[in-house]
């Protein structure tokens, strides 16, 4: 099978509102390879979820796909198949793709689970939707296998319980089990650890990482917190105001960030080892996306903004073969600007810790 599971080209998504047309996604491009996790990171309102909904065929009444392609490659009954998800009709999407070839894990598991149904029935529904030829015993066995796959040891007991009888972390594991029922090629995780305590967050992240590696899944991981994706993502796309402003491997983004917005996100991640009176923040708010954006959308919040930032949108400057950033600071004519001292210190510590672990 082709290594490229998903390829997005120039996707532009808008929403019609009473205040005008919101340009939620303003032209993004990226790929997701088999066995890789690509993280979409950015503040609320930057276009992360809006860019993913078309992949799942979720079309809201006021949504407009301006342009773009979403090529999805999967193994069908007749062999490898590549389709443009934007051209697939709703019936085919619902019966053949959604929940089977492409599955999604949402932020709040209670929005995905029926509070009136036992866990085994809910997982069984997902199994039967993907494998209608299985008999009753085979479905039951598959349900127990899926529950065990997501790290729940007492599957026989848990399957007889209702969602409200489980902890938040257990419920999220069940949602992941349901997502895996159809053996999908692509798994989309939309803020799957938000609302969980730090210990449970780590366990869910490790679970997703384990499943991704063992099944060679392609994963899209959406979050507002760069710290969450440090150990799970292969590639990171930093989004701002509907565009990808920096893209690279996890090592690129965490050890050699180049965009001032990425600097801000990384600096805003709390560090328990630092003695600070006030947590660093990114001043200001995202721009009004109902209005045309001139220049760099981040310019009004950028302490390092140049005159050209307010006049012309920066292109993606190449840093290495897999690392790009859309900032005029990378233009050879721009003045040399260093990243914030606090972030330099953190990166030096991380590199030191990594070298120590290597030894």
C-alpha positions, -999 to 999 in steps of 0.1 A, spaced: 0 0 0 11 36 -7 28 52 22 7 84 18 -26 79 34 -39 115 33 -28 144 12 -44 178 16 -39 205 -11 -49 242 -8 -79 235 14 -100 266 20 -130 265 43 -154 293 51 -185 297 72 -214 320 63 -225 340 94 -247 370 101 -214 390 106 -200 380 73 -180 351 58 -155 336 83 -124 324 64 -117 296 89 -91 277 68 -72 299 43 -53 274 22 -34 246 39 -12 217 25 1 187 43 4 149 41 0 121 65 20 89 60 12 54 71 25 48 106 30 86 113 13 110 137 9 145 124 -1 171 150 -22 202 143 -14 227 170 -27 262 177 -50 284 198 -87 279 197 -101 294 166 -70 289 145 -88 264 121 -76 230 134 -110 214 137 -124 233 108 -97 218 86 -104 182 98 -142 182 95 -142 179 57 -120 148 61 -148 131 80 -175 144 56 -190 166 83 -206 195 65 -225 221 85 -253 241 69 -233 273 67 -200 257 57 -185 264 23 -155 245 8 -139 273 -13 -113 251 -30 -89 222 -24 -84 185 -26 -83 158 2 -69 127 -14 -74 96 8 -57 62 0 -69 30 15 -72 -7 9 -106 -15 -5 -121 -50 -13 -108 -46 -49 -74 -33 -40 -57 0 -32 -80 30 -39 -74 67 -39 -104 91 -37 -110 128 -32 -130 130 0 -145 164 -11 -161 146 -41 -175 116 -23 -213 117 -18 -227 116 17 -242 81 13 -208 66 3 -190 85 30 -214 73 57 -216 36 45 -180 30 34 -156 56 48 -167 73 80 -161 52 111 -146 24 90 -116 36 70 -114 69 89 -123 71 126 -123 99 151 -119 103 188 -134 135 202 -126 156 232 -155 147 255 -162 109 255 -197 115 268 -206 132 235 -197 99 217 -212 74 241 -249 67 247 -256 70 285 -285 46 283 -266 17 267 -241 -7 282 -205 -6 269 -207 -39 251 -237 -29 231 -220 3 220 -188 -14 209 -208 -42 193 -227 -17 171 -194 -4 158 -182 -39 151 -214 -50 133 -213 -18 112 -179 -27 98 -183 -65 98 -219 -73 92 -212 -110 84 -199 -118 119 -221 -141 141 -232 -132 176 -203 -151 193 -177 -135 169 -190 -101 177 -188 -107 214 -152 -119 211 -143 -89 190 -158 -66 216 -138 -81 244 -106 -79 222 -112 -43 215 -117 -34 251 -86 -53 261 -66 -36 232 -71 -2 248 -56 -13 281 -87 -23 301 -78 -55 319 -112 -65 334 -130 -63 300 -157 -89 311 -168 -66 339 -164 -33 321 -184 -44 291 -215 -48 313 -213 -13 328 -228 20 316 -207 51 307 -215 69 339 -200 41 359 -166 46 343 -139 72 350 -131 99 324 -100 80 313 -119 47 310 -146 63 289 -120 77 266 -104 43 262 -138 29 252 -143 56 226 -108 47 212 -119 10 212 -150 20 192 -129 40 168 -107 10 162 -136 -14 155 -134 -10 118 -96 -13 116 -93 22 101 -64 35 80 -66 70 95 -74 79 131 -82 115 140 -79 126 176 -95 159 184 -82 172 218 -86 136 232 -69 144 266 -85 178 274 -103 176 307 -83 147 320 -58 150 348 -22 150 339 -15 114 349 -45 101 329 -35 123 300 -1 107 298 -17 72 299 -41 80 270 -12 96 250 9 65 255 -21 43 245 -26 62 212 11 61 205 12 23 211 -19 17 189 -4 39 162 28 20 161 14 -15 165 -12 -10 137 9 13 116 -19 38 117 -19 72 102 -29 96 129 -39 133 130 -37 147 165 -54 181 172 -44 201 203 -39 236 216 -10 225 237 24 219 222 36 202 253 11 174 248 25 164 214 62 163 224 64 125 226 36 115 203 40 134 170 62 126 141 54 159 124 39 191 138 19 217 119 16 249 138 -16 267 127 -26 304 131 -56 322 117 -65 294 93 -30 288 79 0 266 87 28 290 98 54 264 107 58 227 99 85 202 107 94 171 126 89 171 164 127 177 167 125 207 144 97 223 163 109 216 198 146 221 193 148 246 165 115 266 163 117 296 139 83 313 139 75 338 166 41 323 172 57 289 178 81 306 202 51 320 220 33 286 222 64 268 235 72 295 261 36 295 273 39 258 283 44 257 321 77 243 334 75 230 370 113 235 373 112 272 367 107 298 393 85 324 377 60 348 392 39 351 361 34 326 333 44 339 298 15 345 274 10 356 238 -5 391 240 -37 399 220 -61 377 202 -65 361 168 -76 384 140 -112 388 129 -114 363 100 -145 380 85 -122 408 74 -95 405 47 -60 399 62 -32 421 48 3 408 54 11 384 82 -20 376 103 3 373 134 19 407 129 -2 427 154 8 403 182 44 398 170 70 416 191 95 409 163 73 421 134 89 440 105 73 467 84 68 441 56 47 419 80 19 445 78 21 447 40 28 413 25 20 377 36 53 358 40 59 327 20 71 294 35 108 297 39 128 264 38 150 256 68 157 220 59 141 194 38 112 189 62 112 222 82 95 253 69 82 285 85 62 315 71 80 344 87 98 373 71 125 369 98 139 341 77 144 363 46 181 368 40 175 406 41 158 405 75 177 416 107 190 388 129 165 380 157 171 355 185 143 335 201 133 345 237 160 339 263 136 317 284 130 294 254 167 292 246 173 281 282 146 255 280 158 241 247 194 239 261 180 219 291 161 196 268 191 189 247 212 183 278 187 159 291 185 141 258 223 137 256 223 124 292 196 98 283 217 89 252 246 80 274 
